[in-house]
Amino acid sequence: MKRLALLCALMLSLPAVTGCWDRREVNDIAIVIAMGIDKEANGQYRLSVQVPLVSSLGGPGGGGGGTSGDKSYYVDSAVGPTIRDANNKIQSRMSRHLFYAHHRIVIIGEQLAKEGFSKPLDTISRFPENRLTAYIVMTKGRAVSLLQAQPQFERFSGEAIRELVKAETIPVTIKDISQMLNAPGIDAYLPIFEAVDSHPKGKSKEIETKGIGFFRGDKLAGTYNREQMQGLRWFQNTFAPFPALLTIDGGQRFSVYFQHGKADIKPSFKKGSVHFDIRVYTTAGIVENMSSLDLTDQKVNARIESKLAKDITSSIRTVIDQSKKLRSDTIGLGIVLARNYPVVWKSKYRDRWNEELPRITYTIESKVQVTTVGQTTTNITKEDP
């Protein structure tokens, strides 16, 4: 009897596992690798999608993006009162189903960033195939223009942006920006990209990182250029090594590479205001010596470390002073305060932290250790005395 019951159960379960009833063949879908959102002058949204042209990929003479003649991708866009409506308009003239599960980049146009991007971002996050790990960036100008740029080394501008986000700026995913927009005590920021002419000027449009845009709520409050954004790098959960240019003694230049870094923030209360003691520790290597200084001299190394520490302190001060001026806490000082003084934070600062920012005080202490100076310490083209 038990065997009969088991056999009946197995027979009844077979119809549920007979196949993929909702499958879609690869040649029936259009794989979106990047999308852009712009705000039009009439208040409507423009959704732009970048889709690879399968017929142009691979084969003889494929090569990189700008080397094969015709573009290997297709950019289409449509305008609608909502993102979904714009998506439906694009779909109505596309023979393949738009498939968003592999999109890597979401681009926010400058006008949308100024007016607020939380509503379209919420719509995108509700797409069935949405990826929370996709990177989100903003651009100076229109997002559709950045998608249409043709870089030389990559087939698609979306792929070029993805690689640059990881290597040259502070990465922000859809998950990251959602957490920043919803967490009291920190304001959102996004890397900024722009399409620029190649040098020497050619047919290609290269993608270049321009800095960081910082927000109050979901609206753009201001920007940091590439040099200014270095002050924000020290406060990331995972430190990403980055290069910098050092000048000492009025013209002695070095290229340095910060290898490891950590920032400790300790909040306290002084004279009725919130105070932060910030200490930064980092190690650096010298990768280029364009000076006449001897790096075997400990005094020279001490001067380099001291100047690097001053530069780090100055870059962090720039970020904090800008945060105080525009009331946008991109570092997350409020979160640090909440973790150390949860009761005071909840009762006094949680709902008015952006108004309190201009009154905070702080101190910065930076410590740098130069650990490597290359395989040689003196110029190999100069004869020893």
C-alpha positions in Angstrom: 0.0 0.0 0.0 2.8 2.4 0.8 4.5 1.6 -2.5 1.3 2.3 -4.3 0.8 5.7 -2.5 4.4 6.6 -3.3 4.0 5.7 -7.0 0.8 7.8 -7.2 2.6 10.8 -5.7 5.4 10.5 -8.2 3.0 10.2 -11.1 1.1 13.3 -9.9 4.3 15.3 -9.7 5.4 14.5 -13.2 3.2 17.2 -15.0 4.9 19.9 -12.9 8.4 19.1 -14.1 7.7 18.4 -17.8 9.7 21.3 -19.1 10.4 25.1 -19.3 7.0 26.3 -20.2 8.1 30.0 -20.2 11.5 29.6 -21.9 12.8 32.2 -24.3 15.4 31.3 -26.9 18.6 33.4 -27.2 17.7 34.5 -30.7 14.4 35.8 -29.3 15.8 38.3 -26.8 17.7 41.6 -27.0 20.2 41.6 -24.1 20.5 45.1 -22.6 24.0 45.7 -21.3 23.5 49.4 -20.3 20.7 51.8 -19.9 20.4 55.6 -19.5 17.7 57.8 -18.0 17.2 61.5 -18.8 14.7 64.1 -17.7 13.2 66.0 -20.7 12.2 69.6 -20.7 8.5 68.7 -20.6 9.0 66.7 -17.4 8.9 63.3 -19.1 11.5 60.6 -18.9 13.7 59.3 -21.7 14.8 55.7 -21.3 17.8 54.6 -23.5 19.1 51.1 -23.9 22.3 49.7 -25.4 21.9 46.3 -27.1 24.7 44.3 -28.8 24.1 43.4 -32.4 24.8 39.7 -32.5 25.4 39.7 -36.2 28.3 42.2 -35.7 30.0 40.3 -32.9 32.9 37.9 -33.5 34.0 36.6 -36.9 36.9 37.8 -39.0 38.1 41.3 -38.3 36.0 41.7 -35.2 38.5 43.5 -33.1 37.7 46.2 -30.6 34.8 48.7 -30.6 36.2 51.3 -32.9 38.3 49.1 -35.1 35.6 47.1 -37.0 34.0 50.0 -38.9 30.2 49.6 -38.2 29.1 49.7 -34.6 28.6 46.4 -32.9 25.7 47.7 -30.8 22.4 49.5 -31.1 21.1 52.4 -29.0 17.4 53.1 -28.9 15.4 55.4 -26.7 11.9 56.6 -26.1 10.1 59.3 -24.1 7.2 58.7 -21.8 5.6 60.0 -18.6 7.0 56.9 -16.8 10.0 54.7 -17.3 7.8 51.7 -18.0 5.9 53.6 -20.6 9.1 54.5 -22.4 10.2 50.9 -22.1 7.0 49.8 -23.7 7.5 52.2 -26.6 11.0 50.8 -27.3 9.6 47.3 -27.1 6.8 48.1 -29.6 9.3 48.6 -32.4 11.8 45.9 -31.4 11.4 42.4 -32.8 13.1 40.8 -29.8 12.2 40.9 -26.2 14.2 43.4 -24.1 16.1 41.4 -21.5 17.6 43.3 -18.6 19.2 40.5 -16.6 22.7 41.2 -17.9 22.7 45.0 -17.7 25.9 46.3 -16.1 25.5 50.0 -16.0 22.7 52.5 -15.3 23.5 56.1 -16.3 21.7 59.1 -14.8 21.6 62.2 -16.9 22.6 65.5 -15.3 19.2 67.1 -15.5 17.6 64.1 -13.8 20.3 64.2 -11.1 19.5 67.8 -10.4 15.7 67.2 -10.2 15.8 63.9 -8.3 16.3 60.4 -9.5 14.7 58.2 -6.8 11.4 57.6 -8.6 13.0 56.2 -11.8 15.5 54.3 -9.7 12.6 52.6 -7.9 11.0 51.7 -11.2 14.3 50.1 -12.5 14.7 48.1 -9.2 11.3 46.6 -9.9 12.2 45.3 -13.3 11.8 41.5 -13.0 15.4 40.9 -14.3 17.0 43.8 -12.4 20.5 43.3 -11.0 21.3 45.1 -7.7 25.0 44.6 -8.5 24.8 46.8 -11.6 26.9 50.0 -11.3 25.1 53.3 -11.4 26.8 56.5 -12.5 25.8 60.0 -13.7 27.0 62.0 -16.6 27.6 65.7 -17.5 24.9 66.2 -20.1 22.6 63.5 -21.4 22.7 59.8 -20.6 21.8 58.8 -24.2 24.9 60.7 -25.5 27.2 58.7 -23.3 25.6 55.4 -24.5 26.2 56.5 -28.1 29.9 57.2 -27.5 32.2 54.8 -29.4 35.4 54.0 -27.3 38.4 52.5 -29.1 39.3 49.6 -26.8 35.8 48.3 -26.0 32.9 47.3 -28.2 30.4 49.1 -26.1 30.6 52.3 -24.0 28.7 50.4 -21.3 31.6 48.0 -21.0 34.1 50.8 -20.9 32.2 52.6 -18.1 32.0 49.3 -16.1 35.8 48.8 -16.3 36.5 52.5 -15.5 34.2 52.4 -12.5 36.1 49.5 -11.0 39.6 50.9 -11.7 39.5 54.7 -11.7 36.7 55.9 -9.3 34.6 54.9 -6.3 32.2 52.2 -7.4 28.5 52.5 -6.5 26.0 49.8 -7.2 22.2 50.0 -7.3 22.2 48.3 -3.9 24.7 50.8 -2.5 22.8 53.9 -3.7 19.5 52.4 -2.3 21.1 52.0 1.1 22.6 55.5 1.0 19.2 57.0 0.1 17.4 55.1 2.9 20.0 55.4 5.7 19.9 58.5 8.0 23.4 59.8 8.6 24.8 59.5 5.1 24.1 61.1 1.7 24.5 59.6 -1.7 27.2 60.1 -4.2 27.8 58.9 -7.8 30.8 58.8 -10.1 30.7 61.2 -13.0 31.6 60.2 -16.6 31.7 62.2 -19.8 32.4 61.3 -23.5 35.5 63.2 -24.7 37.4 63.3 -28.0 40.3 60.9 -28.3 43.8 62.4 -28.4 45.0 63.0 -31.0 41.5 63.7 -32.1 40.1 60.8 -34.1 36.8 59.1 -34.8 36.4 57.5 -31.4 34.8 59.1 -28.3 36.5 57.9 -25.2 34.8 57.6 -21.8 36.5 59.7 -19.1 35.9 59.8 -15.3 35.4 63.4 -14.2 34.9 63.1 -10.4 32.1 62.5 -8.0 28.6 64.0 -7.7 27.2 64.3 -4.2 23.6 64.6 -3.3 21.2 65.9 -0.6 18.4 63.4 -0.7 18.1 62.3 -4.3 19.0 65.7 -5.8 22.5 66.8 -6.9 24.1 69.2 -4.4 27.5 69.6 -6.0 30.5 67.9 -7.5 34.1 67.0 -6.6 36.7 66.9 -9.4 39.1 64.0 -9.6 41.6 65.5 -7.2 39.0 66.5 -4.7 37.4 63.1 -4.6 40.5 61.6 -3.3 39.5 62.8 0.2 36.4 60.6 0.0 38.4 57.4 -0.9 39.7 57.0 2.7 36.3 56.4 4.1 35.2 53.4 1.9 34.5 50.1 3.5 37.1 48.5 1.2 40.2 50.6 0.4 41.0 50.7 -3.3 44.6 51.6 -4.1 45.0 54.8 -6.2 47.8 57.0 -7.6 48.6 60.6 -6.8 51.1 63.3 -7.8 53.4 64.8 -5.1 55.3 68.0 -5.3 57.8 69.1 -2.6 60.4 71.9 -2.4 58.7 74.0 -5.0 59.2 71.7 -8.0 60.5 68.2 -7.0 57.9 65.8 -8.3 57.1 62.2 -7.5 54.3 59.8 -8.6 53.1 57.8 -5.7 50.7 54.9 -5.3 48.7 54.5 -2.1 48.7 50.8 -1.4 46.8 50.4 1.8 44.7 52.8 3.8 42.4 53.1 6.8 40.4 55.9 8.4 39.3 55.9 12.1 36.6 58.3 13.1 35.8 59.0 16.8 32.8 61.3 17.6 32.5 63.3 20.8 30.7 66.4 22.0 32.6 69.7 22.6 31.0 73.0 23.5 27.6 71.9 22.6 28.6 70.7 19.1 29.4 67.3 17.6 33.1 66.8 17.1 35.0 64.2 15.1 38.6 63.1 15.5 39.7 61.6 12.2 42.9 59.6 11.9 44.1 58.2 8.6 46.9 55.6 8.2 48.3 54.6 4.9 51.3 53.1 3.1 52.6 54.4 -0.2 55.1 53.5 -2.8 57.1 55.8 -5.1 56.6 54.8 -8.7 58.3 57.7 -10.4 61.0 60.0 -9.2 61.3 63.2 -11.3 63.5 65.0 -8.7 67.2 65.2 -7.9 66.6 63.9 -4.4 68.2 60.7 -3.1 65.6 58.4 -1.7 68.2 56.5 0.4 68.4 59.6 2.6 66.0 59.1 5.5 65.5 62.9 5.8 64.2 63.0 2.2 61.8 60.1 3.0 60.6 61.9 6.1 59.9 65.1 4.0 58.0 63.0 1.5 55.9 61.3 4.2 55.2 64.7 5.8 54.1 66.3 2.6 51.9 63.3 1.7 50.2 63.5 5.1 49.5 67.2 4.6 48.0 66.5 1.2 45.8 63.8 2.6 44.6 66.1 5.4 43.9 68.9 2.9 41.9 66.6 0.6 39.8 65.3 3.6 39.3 68.9 4.8 38.0 69.9 1.4 35.4 67.1 1.5 34.2 67.9 5.0 34.1 71.7 4.4 32.0 71.1 1.3 29.8 68.7 3.2 29.2 71.4 5.9 28.6 74.1 3.3 26.1 72.2 1.2 24.7 70.0 4.1 25.5 66.7 2.3 27.2 64.0 4.4 28.9 61.8 1.8 31.4 60.4 4.3 28.8 59.1 6.6 29.7 61.0 9.8 26.2 60.7 11.0 26.3 56.9 10.8 29.4 56.9 12.9 27.7 59.2 15.5 24.6 56.9 15.5 26.8 53.8 16.2 28.6 55.4 19.1 25.7 57.4 20.6 22.5 55.6 19.5 20.2 57.2 22.1 21.5 60.8 21.5 21.4 60.2 17.7 17.8 59.0 17.7 16.5 61.7 20.1 18.4 64.7 18.9 20.1 64.4 15.5 18.5 61.7 13.3 15.8 63.9 11.8 17.9 67.0 11.5 21.4 65.8 10.7 21.7 67.8 7.5 20.9 71.0 9.4 23.4 70.1 12.1 26.3 69.5 9.6 27.4 73.2 9.3 28.0 73.3 13.1 30.2 70.2 13.5 33.9 70.5 14.3 36.7 68.1 13.5 40.4 67.4 13.6 42.4 65.4 11.1 45.6 63.5 11.7 47.3 61.7 8.8 50.2 59.3 9.0 52.0 58.0 5.9 54.7 55.4 5.6 56.6 55.1 2.4 57.4 51.4 2.0 58.8 51.1 -1.5 60.8 53.4 -3.7 61.4 51.1 -6.7 64.3 48.8 -7.7 66.8 51.7 -7.6 67.0 54.7 -5.3 69.0 57.1 -7.6 68.8 58.0 -11.2 70.4 55.2 -13.2 71.3 57.6 -16.0 73.6 59.6 -13.8 77.1 58.7 -12.9 77.8 58.1 -9.2 80.1 60.8 -7.8 
